[in-house]
Amino acid sequence: MANEKPLRKIAEAFEELEAAVNSQTGELEVARFSRACSLISPLFGCLGIAFKFAEMEYVAKVHDLAEASKSISTLHVLLEKDVEAGSVRKAGSHSRNLLRVKRGIDMVKVLFEKIIVTKGNSLKDPASKAYQQVFAPHHGWVIRKAVGVGMYALPTKEQLLNKLNEDETSAKAQMQNFVAASAPLILYIDKLFQTRNLGVDW
């Protein structure tokens, strides 16, 4: 990541997704979505072993959506195809993977929200709260326990910002940009599922 600004790239990519969601057509291309989501992947790696499970799952699911984008134009079409095939909830379905990727985006959003308002150099409180809010309800005891142990091996905020080539002021600005852009995107994906009576808590 030498000399790169991954936080800035992430924020800018998600601002483009927000613009697409808020456009007149309201259609979001699978290719554009998967490209933006792939920029988040290194962030999970920077958080260490506590989020190793999230990194592995997230990267695989984003890769699946990137492959799907070769033959499926938009997220709307992606869901429709799975609905028609009766495969929405099947393991490995594009719809299921989309829901998992959305959770990854949501986790990063909540993590950034907590980092912005938390004083001090520890990431344990922001990371724990983000995990509890987004991932924990969907995980069994074994994973929750492993994540809890991993929280003690998190980098400090200073170490994370060094890895991301940001100082605290610039990092907070980019985090705020991501939070603002990702919120309508998360609602958009939830709505894709909810308007088809598919729910999002599975």
C-alpha positions in Angstrom: 0.0 0.0 0.0 3.1 2.2 -0.2 2.1 5.8 -1.2 -1.5 4.7 -2.0 -4.5 6.2 -0.4 -7.0 3.3 -0.1 -9.4 5.2 2.1 -9.7 7.9 -0.5 -10.3 5.3 -3.3 -12.9 3.6 -1.2 -14.8 6.8 -0.4 -14.7 8.0 -4.0 -15.9 4.7 -5.4 -18.8 4.6 -3.0 -19.7 8.2 -3.8 -20.1 7.0 -7.4 -22.3 4.2 -6.3 -24.4 6.6 -4.3 -24.8 8.8 -7.3 -26.0 5.8 -9.4 -28.5 4.8 -6.7 -29.8 8.3 -6.6 -30.0 8.7 -10.3 -33.2 8.8 -12.3 -32.9 5.1 -13.4 -31.8 4.0 -9.9 -30.0 1.0 -11.5 -26.7 -0.2 -10.1 -24.4 -2.2 -12.4 -23.0 -5.4 -10.8 -19.6 -4.7 -12.4 -19.3 -1.2 -10.9 -20.6 -2.4 -7.5 -18.2 -5.4 -7.3 -15.2 -3.1 -8.3 -16.0 -0.6 -5.5 -16.5 -3.4 -3.0 -13.2 -5.0 -3.9 -11.4 -1.8 -2.7 -12.6 -2.6 0.9 -11.0 -6.0 1.0 -7.5 -4.8 2.1 -9.1 -2.9 5.0 -10.2 -6.2 6.6 -6.7 -7.4 6.2 -5.4 -4.3 8.1 -7.6 -5.2 11.1 -5.7 -8.5 11.7 -6.9 -11.9 12.9 -10.2 -10.6 14.5 -11.6 -10.0 11.0 -9.9 -12.8 9.1 -13.2 -14.7 8.8 -14.8 -11.5 7.4 -11.9 -10.9 5.0 -12.0 -14.5 3.6 -15.8 -14.5 3.2 -16.1 -11.0 1.9 -13.3 -11.5 -0.7 -14.9 -14.7 -2.0 -18.3 -13.2 -2.3 -17.1 -10.1 -4.0 -15.2 -12.3 -6.5 -18.4 -14.2 -7.2 -20.3 -11.0 -8.0 -17.4 -9.8 -10.2 -17.7 -13.1 -12.1 -21.5 -12.7 -12.3 -21.1 -9.2 -13.8 -19.8 -10.8 -17.0 -23.3 -12.0 -17.8 -25.6 -10.0 -15.4 -26.1 -6.3 -15.9 -27.6 -4.9 -12.7 -28.3 -5.9 -9.1 -32.0 -5.8 -9.9 -31.5 -8.4 -12.7 -29.3 -10.5 -10.5 -32.0 -10.8 -7.9 -34.7 -11.4 -10.5 -32.7 -14.3 -12.0 -32.3 -16.0 -8.6 -36.0 -15.5 -7.8 -37.0 -17.1 -11.1 -34.7 -20.0 -10.5 -35.9 -20.4 -6.9 -32.3 -20.2 -5.7 -32.2 -16.9 -3.7 -31.4 -18.6 -0.3 -29.3 -21.4 -1.7 -25.6 -21.5 -0.6 -23.4 -19.9 -3.2 -26.3 -18.0 -4.9 -25.5 -14.5 -6.2 -28.3 -13.1 -4.1 -27.0 -14.7 -0.9 -23.5 -13.4 -1.7 -24.9 -9.9 -2.3 -26.4 -10.0 1.1 -23.1 -11.1 2.7 -21.2 -8.3 0.9 -23.8 -5.8 2.0 -23.1 -6.9 5.6 -19.4 -6.3 5.0 -20.1 -2.8 3.8 -22.3 -2.2 6.8 -19.7 -3.4 9.2 -17.1 -1.0 7.8 -19.7 1.8 7.9 -20.4 1.2 11.6 -16.7 0.8 12.3 -15.9 4.1 10.7 -18.8 5.8 12.6 -17.4 4.5 15.9 -13.7 5.4 15.0 -14.8 9.0 14.2 -16.4 9.6 17.6 -14.1 7.5 19.8 -11.2 9.2 21.5 -7.9 7.4 22.2 -5.7 5.0 20.2 -7.6 1.7 20.7 -9.8 0.2 18.0 -11.2 -2.4 20.3 -14.3 -0.5 21.3 -15.2 0.6 17.7 -14.4 -2.8 16.2 -16.3 -4.7 18.9 -19.4 -2.6 18.5 -19.3 -2.9 14.7 -19.0 -6.6 15.0 -21.8 -7.0 17.6 -24.1 -4.8 15.6 -23.7 -6.3 12.1 -22.1 -9.8 12.2 -22.7 -11.3 15.6 -26.5 -11.9 15.2 -25.6 -14.2 12.2 -22.7 -16.1 13.8 -22.6 -19.1 16.0 -20.8 -19.2 19.4 -17.5 -20.5 18.0 -17.0 -17.7 15.6 -18.1 -15.1 18.1 -15.7 -16.5 20.6 -12.8 -16.5 18.1 -13.5 -12.9 17.1 -13.6 -11.8 20.8 -10.2 -13.3 21.3 -8.9 -11.6 18.1 -10.1 -8.2 19.3 -7.0 -8.2 21.6 -4.7 -8.4 18.6 -6.2 -5.4 16.7 -3.8 -2.8 15.6 -3.9 0.6 17.3 -5.7 3.5 15.5 -2.3 5.0 14.8 -1.0 1.7 13.2 -4.1 1.4 11.1 -3.8 5.0 9.8 -0.1 4.4 9.0 -1.0 1.3 7.0 -3.6 3.4 5.1 -1.2 6.4 4.6 -3.5 8.8 6.3 -3.2 11.2 9.3 -6.1 11.4 11.7 -7.7 14.5 10.1 -7.6 13.2 6.5 -8.7 9.7 7.6 -11.8 11.0 9.5 -12.8 13.1 6.5 -12.6 10.0 4.1 -14.4 7.8 6.7 -17.2 10.4 6.9 -17.5 10.5 3.2 -17.8 6.7 3.1 -20.4 6.6 5.9 -22.5 9.2 4.0 -22.2 7.4 0.7 -22.7 3.9 1.9 -25.9 4.6 4.0 -28.2 5.0 0.9 -26.5 2.1 -0.8 -27.2 -0.3 2.1 -30.8 0.9 2.1 -31.0 0.4 -1.7 -29.8 -3.3 -1.4 -32.1 -3.9 1.6 -35.0 -2.6 -0.5 -34.2 -4.9 -3.4 -34.7 -7.8 -1.1 -37.6 -6.4 0.9 -39.8 -5.4 -2.1 -39.6 -9.0 -3.2 -40.5 -10.2 0.3 -37.2 -12.0 0.7 -36.1 -10.4 3.9 -32.5 -9.6 4.9 -32.0 -11.4 8.2 -30.9 -14.8 7.0 
